[in-house]
Amino acid sequence: MKKEINPQESNRAEAFRMWMSSPMPMVTLVKTLDVTSLVKASRKGDMKFTSLMCWCIGKAASQVEEFYTLPIGETLYRYDKLAINVIVENSKGGISSCDIPYTDDIQQFHRDYLTLTAQAARESQSIVLDDYMVIGTSAMIQTELDCIVNQYTDQFCNPMVMWGKYRKGLFKATLPVSFQFHHVQMDGSHAARFLDGLQKEIHYIGEKDIVDMRTINKKSFVYGNR
């Protein structure tokens, strides 16, 4: 559910005044993550790397209050649910957008990930969750990337996490990620806390017992590492 709120009665009042009319209100932070645990968990649980990465993004974001508020047009909205958006290659040779509802249950998230991305790919239609605050993602694993700076459009003010191919070292795997966000939604300190939280969730996921998912149909058209 989402509802319109009065910016002046929110903790983003000053940010709304300063940045809502800015011609370029987006900010991008870049951080290199240690994804060794995520790679191992993906292999151990036979789960998609991208699915686990998206779950960690949702988990970290759910612990930062500012993620639940988003400017749209000239209005500020409050949400009570989060979703992660991924881009899928569809059956017509193009791409479709797919929103996946976030849940703390990693197995349920993975099932939804597989089901919804396969549906979007098969039907060549985007799946949109209007009542969720959606975090965009873009994984371009064809090459290793140091940084991604996305284009800005006032039609899409949602936060977005982007990455390329993870880098395999002798003892660990690393992944530079770019996090773009609207300055009305959060400040740099909130974004930095999210990125630190994302790293912690990635480390923690390697310590969790991930149930073998081999019985689930793992066919997916999402751009992502394994």
C-alpha positions in Angstrom: 0.0 0.0 0.0 1.2 3.5 -0.7 -0.2 6.8 0.5 0.5 10.5 -0.2 2.1 12.3 2.7 2.8 16.0 3.4 6.5 16.6 2.9 6.5 19.3 5.6 5.3 16.7 8.2 8.0 14.2 7.3 11.7 13.9 8.1 12.4 14.7 4.5 11.0 18.2 4.6 14.3 20.1 4.2 15.5 17.7 1.5 12.2 18.1 -0.4 12.6 21.9 -0.3 16.2 21.8 -1.5 16.2 19.0 -4.1 12.7 18.5 -5.4 13.1 21.1 -8.1 16.7 20.2 -8.8 17.4 19.4 -12.5 19.6 16.6 -11.4 18.6 15.3 -8.0 20.2 11.9 -8.3 23.3 10.9 -6.4 25.6 7.9 -7.1 27.8 6.1 -4.6 30.2 3.3 -5.6 31.5 0.5 -3.3 33.4 -2.7 -4.0 31.8 -5.6 -2.2 33.3 -8.9 -1.1 30.8 -11.4 -2.6 32.8 -14.6 -1.8 30.1 -15.8 0.6 27.4 -15.1 -2.0 29.2 -17.1 -4.7 29.6 -20.0 -2.3 26.0 -19.8 -1.2 24.8 -19.8 -4.8 26.7 -22.9 -5.5 25.9 -24.7 -2.3 22.1 -24.0 -2.6 22.0 -24.3 -6.4 20.4 -20.8 -6.5 20.9 -18.0 -8.9 23.6 -15.5 -7.8 21.4 -12.6 -9.0 18.5 -13.9 -7.0 20.6 -14.0 -3.8 22.1 -10.6 -4.6 18.6 -9.1 -5.0 17.4 -10.7 -1.7 20.4 -9.2 0.1 19.6 -5.8 -1.4 16.0 -6.0 -0.2 17.1 -7.2 3.2 19.6 -4.3 3.7 17.1 -1.8 2.3 14.3 -3.0 4.7 16.5 -1.8 7.6 16.8 1.8 6.3 13.6 3.7 7.0 14.2 6.2 4.1 13.7 3.5 1.5 9.9 3.5 2.3 9.5 7.1 1.1 9.7 8.1 -2.5 9.1 11.3 -4.5 6.9 10.9 -7.6 6.3 14.0 -9.7 5.9 16.7 -7.1 4.4 14.4 -4.5 5.9 12.4 -1.7 4.6 8.9 -1.0 5.0 6.5 1.9 5.0 2.7 1.2 4.8 -0.3 3.6 6.3 -2.9 1.2 9.5 -3.2 -0.9 10.1 -4.9 -4.2 13.2 -5.6 -6.3 13.1 -4.9 -10.1 15.1 -7.0 -12.5 15.4 -6.9 -16.3 14.7 -10.1 -18.2 15.3 -11.1 -21.8 11.9 -11.9 -23.3 10.8 -14.4 -25.9 10.6 -11.7 -28.6 14.3 -10.9 -28.3 13.7 -7.7 -26.3 13.7 -7.0 -22.6 10.9 -6.8 -20.0 10.8 -5.3 -16.6 9.9 -7.6 -13.6 9.1 -6.5 -10.0 9.6 -9.1 -7.4 8.1 -8.6 -3.9 10.7 -8.6 -1.1 10.2 -11.0 1.8 12.5 -12.0 4.6 11.9 -15.6 3.6 14.8 -16.2 1.2 13.4 -19.4 -0.2 10.0 -17.7 -1.0 11.8 -14.8 -2.6 13.8 -17.2 -4.8 10.6 -19.0 -5.8 8.9 -15.7 -6.7 12.1 -14.7 -8.6 12.0 -17.8 -10.8 8.3 -17.8 -11.3 7.9 -14.1 -12.2 11.0 -13.7 -14.3 10.0 -16.8 -16.3 6.5 -15.3 -16.8 7.8 -11.9 -17.9 10.1 -13.6 -20.3 7.5 -16.0 -21.7 4.8 -13.4 -22.1 7.1 -10.6 -23.1 5.3 -8.3 -20.7 6.5 -6.3 -17.8 5.3 -7.2 -14.3 4.7 -4.0 -12.2 3.8 -3.8 -8.5 2.3 -0.3 -8.1 1.9 -0.5 -4.3 5.5 -1.4 -3.6 8.5 0.9 -3.3 10.6 -0.6 -6.0 14.4 -0.8 -6.0 15.7 -1.1 -9.5 18.7 -3.4 -10.4 20.8 -3.8 -13.5 23.4 -6.6 -13.9 25.6 -6.3 -16.9 27.8 -9.4 -16.5 29.3 -9.4 -20.0 32.3 -7.6 -18.6 33.9 -6.4 -15.4 32.9 -2.8 -14.6 34.3 -0.3 -12.1 31.3 2.1 -12.0 28.0 2.7 -13.7 26.2 6.1 -13.8 22.7 5.7 -14.9 20.7 8.2 -17.0 18.1 10.3 -15.1 14.5 10.7 -16.0 11.8 12.3 -13.8 9.6 9.4 -14.8 11.7 7.1 -12.6 13.0 8.4 -9.3 13.4 5.0 -7.7 16.8 3.9 -6.2 18.8 1.6 -8.3 21.7 -0.8 -7.7 23.9 -1.7 -10.7 26.8 -4.1 -11.2 28.8 -6.0 -13.8 30.7 -9.3 -13.7 32.2 -10.2 -10.3 35.9 -10.6 -10.2 37.4 -13.9 -9.1 40.6 -13.6 -7.0 42.7 -16.3 -5.5 40.9 -16.4 -2.2 37.8 -14.1 -2.7 35.4 -12.7 -5.3 34.7 -8.9 -5.4 32.0 -6.9 -7.1 31.9 -3.1 -7.6 28.4 -1.8 -7.3 26.9 1.6 -8.1 24.0 2.8 -6.0 21.9 5.7 -7.4 19.2 7.4 -5.3 17.1 10.5 -5.3 18.3 13.1 -2.8 14.8 13.8 -1.6 14.4 10.2 -0.6 17.6 9.9 1.4 20.9 11.5 2.2 24.4 10.2 1.6 24.6 8.9 5.1 21.5 6.7 4.6 22.9 5.4 1.3 26.3 4.6 2.9 24.5 2.8 5.7 22.6 0.8 3.1 25.8 -0.2 1.3 27.4 -1.3 4.6 24.2 -3.3 5.4 24.4 -4.9 2.0 27.9 -6.1 2.6 26.9 -7.5 6.0 23.9 -9.4 4.5 26.2 -10.8 1.8 28.6 -12.1 4.5 25.8 -13.4 6.7 24.1 -15.3 3.8 27.2 -17.5 3.6 26.6 -18.5 7.2 23.0 -19.5 6.7 21.9 -23.0 5.9 20.4 -22.6 2.4 18.0 -25.4 1.6 18.8 -27.2 -1.7 16.6 -25.7 -4.3 17.3 -28.3 -7.0 13.6 -29.4 -7.0 12.6 -25.9 -8.2 12.5 -25.1 -11.9 15.6 -22.9 -12.1 15.0 -21.7 -15.7 15.4 -17.9 -15.8 16.1 -15.3 -18.4 17.5 -12.8 -16.0 20.9 -11.2 -16.7 23.0 -12.4 -13.8 26.0 -14.4 -12.6 25.9 -18.0 -11.4 
